[in-house]
Amino acid sequence: MDFKTFLLGLLICFFLSFLLGLERQYRRRFLGLRTMILVSVGSYLFVSFSFLLTGYQTDASRIAAQVVAGIGFLGAGMIFVKRQSINGLTTAAGIWATAGIGMAIGAGMYFIGIGTMLLVVIIQMLLHL
């Protein structure tokens, strides 16, 4: 992966997560723009590195698996249980989906990442009604 390809993927990740974060911020949720951008860009970075390291006899899927586990841990911290009501499940799922979008872009699957982002935004907007 050359620098231009890396930068293009990084900008795509930034833009997609920016759109997802705007939707969450518009609804005044506690997970907003900065968090979505950081999760997506961080996931992109780790998966990009894992593909760069494949030439050094490493297993690229190990890093991706650790991203999924780490984001799951962060998402679990966003779920609140209070008097038989649960808050934060959609937020936790959103951060997990955002990490997946960053990972898809990092693996070079641009159309899958963009399509998933569009689907997540549609789900967030339409099903909220």
N, C-alpha and C positions, 0 to 999 in steps of 0.2 A: 504494500500500500504506500503510494507516494504521498507527499505532503498535500498536494491539491485535492486528492481523493479524501484524505483525512479531514481536511478543512471543510470540504463540501458536506460530508456526512455530519460533521459537528454543527454546521449551520442549519442543516435540515433538522437535526435533533433539537436544536435550540428553538427553531420556529414552531415545530410540532408541539413541543412541551409548553411553549409560550401560549399557544392556542388553548391547550388543555387547562393550563393554569388560569387563563383569563376567564374561562367558564366557571371554575371553582371560585375565583375571587368575585365574580359577578354575583354569585349566589351567597356570598359572604360566609364561606366555609373557612375553617381554620387552616386548611391546607390550601395554599394559594400558588401564586406565580413563581416565587423563588424556589419553593420546595419542588414543584414539578420540574422546573428547569434543571435544578441540581441533580435530581434523581435520574432524569433522562440523559443528561450529559455525562454524569458519572458512569452510568451503565454503558453508554456508548464507548467511553474511554477504556473501561475494563475489557469489554469484548473486543475492541480494536487491538488492544495489547495482546490478548490471547491469540488472535489470528497472526499477529506479528511474531509471536513466540513459537508458532508451530514449526518453524524451521530449526528450532533448537531441541527437537525431540521432546516436546511437551504435549500434553493433552489439553486442547483448547476448551473442551467442554467442562473441565474442572473449574475454570474461572467463571464461566457462565452459570454453573450450578451454585457457586458461592454468591454470585450477585442475587440470584433468586432467593436463596436462603436469607441473605442479609436484608433484602427488602421485605421479606416476610416478617422478619424480626421487627423492623421499623413499623410495618403496618400493624402488627399486633399491639404495639405501644400506643397506637392511635384509637384503639377500640376501648370505649368506656362502658362499663356496666353499672347502672345506677337504678336501684329500686325496680327491678324487673323490666327495665328498658335498656336497649343496647344502642349506642351511638357510635358512629365512626366507621361502620362497615363499608359504606360506599367510598369513604375517603381511603381506607386501607386498600380496597380493591383498585381504586384509581391510581394510587401510587405504585401498586404492583403492575398494572397495565402500562403505566408510563415507563417503568423500568424495562418492560418487555419491548416497548416501542424503541427505546434507546438501544437495546440489545439487537433488535432486528436491523436497525440502521447500521450499527457497528459491524454486523455480519455481512453487510452489503446488500441486504434485502430491502431496498428502498421502497418498492411498491407495497410490500407487506406492511412495513412500518407506517407508511402514509395511509394505507387503507384501514389499518387498525385504529389509527388516530381518528380518522373520520367516523368510524363506527363507534368509538368510545364517546366522541362528542355528541353524536346523534342519540346514543343511549342516555347520556347524561341530560340532554335537553328534552327529548321527547318523553322519556319514561318518568321524568320528574313531574310532568303534568299529571 
